[in-house]
Amino acid sequence: RVCVARCVAADDKSDIALLRLDDAYGPPMMANGSYVKKSLPCASLATQNAIPGSDVICVGNPARITVKPPIFHTTCGVLIGETAPSRRELKDLGCIEHSAWTYWGHSGAPLFNLDGCIVGMHNSWDGNMGTRHGVGWVALERFLACYMH
């Protein structure tokens, strides 16, 4: 099923966008003898920042895998911590490091804690060091606080 997605907010500094899906529903479900529309499920932002050493799970869709239905790639790793100050000066972009294995196309993939809540968002990797980078919980919370109504 296809639905329309509209960008309702974007932040170039942290490379985050908030999309609204119009008329997006999951499969209909039976209630009181008739079918009703069911809202799509969504993940919640964690209530606090994850600490270094915390387990993270990254769920993404590698760009070079073009099969139908799409394949979602899930990997586990740990939150290593914040990046070096020189990298943080670039933007909020990539301010945390994690070790969950990712490929091209994982940019924007959520990083979940073991409770299933979002603690970050993957966006890049360092091929020399083998570390992955992401937008941290603080930047995500700040963005959502500004644009969620």
Buried (B, 14 or more C-beta within 10 A) or exposed (E): EEEEEEEEBEBEEBBBBBEEEEEBBEEEEEEEEEEEEEEEEEEEBBEEBBEEEBBBBBBBBBEEEEEEEEEEBEBEBBBBBBBEEEBBEEBBBBBBBBBBBBBEBBBBBBBBBEEEBBBBBBBBBEEEEEBBBBBBBBBBBBBEEEBEE
